[in-house]
Amino acid sequence: VVRDQILDRAALHPGDVLLDVGAGDGLIGFGAVERVSPGGRVIFSDVSADLMEVCRGLARSLGVDERCGFVIAGAEDLAPLDPLSVDVVTTRAVLIYVHSKPTAFAEFFRVLRPGGRISVYEPINRLMFPEPRGQFWGYDVGPIRDLADKVKASWNDDPERDSTLMDFDERDLFDYAEDAGFGEIHLELRREVTGRHEPTSWEAFVATSPNPLAPSQGEVIGRALDTVEQLRFETYLRPLVEAGVRTRRRTVAHLWAQKPS
Ligand SMILES: C[S@@+](CC[C@H](N)C(=O)[O-])C[C@H]1O[C@@H](n2cnc3c(N)ncnc32)[C@H](O)[C@@H]1O
């Protein structure tokens, strides 16, 4: 659904060249191949050479490799791509890892032809954390709120808080697009709290981290609480995690825009 939304708003036409920045294993790019056919191409780009090999292998096995290109490049430096060489730039959950987001937008603008489009979809972590008091990763922890507060405070002290994951919100994205020179700009922010039923083992829960740059849940709990507190925390939370009744908070921004013709 998200993939279709990102591609729909990129207004793809047969013959278009689409660049997917931070393509990962190709979720967005492979969804675009048929949409730009006949005549179009999809260029997968990522900082990870391994992931580009994964995409190359997948393209071969899908029989679409002649309609695909693979580029190892960071969003802030798309030097392998010529100016005015693509019709569409897509990116999903990538700018959260990028240090200079304005530079990335300037690069998107540079490689796009006049009239070219961007479709950018990013989580807005700043609007997801901190959770309301009495909730911890979506679990209702009212009776151990004091301990949950300590663990959350430890998250707040984490250097990652000021990292690329948290250093922007949807208004920044809009400004970056405008400052880069994009003309028509649209932004949609979606915030949701939804009920979930996701039974999880305690071991899996403590091993989880919210993103690859962050410490694990267990590390933060160990740092924030003494051993007696840790026991009290686990005794209360473990059954809730194993039962899996929780809420999920999600905030995402989708920005789509056009370079003036
Ligand atoms: C969460 S994954 C998203 C992958 C894909 N866009 C998707 O929606 O499935 C983030 C991707 O961004 C890539 N990445 C991280 N930093 C990057 C950067 N500075 N420039 C380009 N890609 C980057 C990672 O290698 C990874 O493939």
The ligand as a Tripos MOL2 file, in Angstrom:
@<TRIPOS>MOLECULE
LIG
   27    29     1     0     0
SMALL
NO_CHARGES

@<TRIPOS>ATOM
      1 C1         15.0770    1.3410    6.1350 C.3       1 LIG1
      2 S1         15.9710    0.9230    4.6830 S.3       1 LIG1
      3 C2         14.7920    1.3640    3.4310 C.3       1 LIG1
      4 C3         15.0050    0.6160    2.1460 C.3       1 LIG1
      5 C4         13.9880    0.8700    1.0460 C.3       1 LIG1
      6 N1         13.9510    2.2820    0.6890 N.3       1 LIG1
      7 C5         12.6030    0.3840    1.4350 C.2       1 LIG1
      8 O1         11.6990    1.1980    1.5400 O.co2     1 LIG1
      9 O2         12.4270   -0.8260    1.6430 O.co2     1 LIG1
     10 C6         17.1820    2.2160    4.5780 C.3       1 LIG1
     11 C7         18.1340    2.0900    3.4270 C.3       1 LIG1
     12 O3         18.8630    3.3020    3.3070 O.3       1 LIG1
     13 C8         20.2060    2.9930    3.0100 C.3       1 LIG1
     14 N2         21.0110    4.1570    3.4190 N.ar      1 LIG1
     15 C9         21.4510    4.4800    4.6570 C.ar      1 LIG1
     16 N3         22.1150    5.6470    4.6190 N.ar      1 LIG1
     17 C10        22.0740    6.0870    3.3490 C.ar      1 LIG1
     18 C11        22.5780    7.2460    2.6790 C.ar      1 LIG1
     19 N4         23.2590    8.2010    3.3350 N.pl3     1 LIG1
     20 N5         22.3560    7.3600    1.3540 N.ar      1 LIG1
     21 C12        21.6640    6.4110    0.6780 C.ar      1 LIG1
     22 N6         21.1810    5.3000    1.2570 N.ar      1 LIG1
     23 C13        21.3730    5.1400    2.5740 C.ar      1 LIG1
     24 C14        20.4840    1.7220    3.7620 C.3       1 LIG1
     25 O4         21.5960    1.0270    3.2210 O.3       1 LIG1
     26 C15        19.1530    0.9790    3.5710 C.3       1 LIG1
     27 O5         19.1590    0.2090    2.4180 O.3       1 LIG1
@<TRIPOS>BOND
     1     1     2 1
     2     2     3 1
     3     2    10 1
     4     3     4 1
     5     4     5 1
     6     5     6 1
     7     5     7 1
     8     7     8 2
     9     7     9 1
    10    10    11 1
    11    11    12 1
    12    11    26 1
    13    12    13 1
    14    13    14 1
    15    13    24 1
    16    14    15 ar
    17    14    23 ar
    18    15    16 ar
    19    16    17 ar
    20    17    18 ar
    21    17    23 ar
    22    18    19 1
    23    18    20 ar
    24    20    21 ar
    25    21    22 ar
    26    22    23 ar
    27    24    25 1
    28    24    26 1
    29    26    27 1
@<TRIPOS>SUBSTRUCTURE
     1 LIG1         1 GROUP 0 **** ****
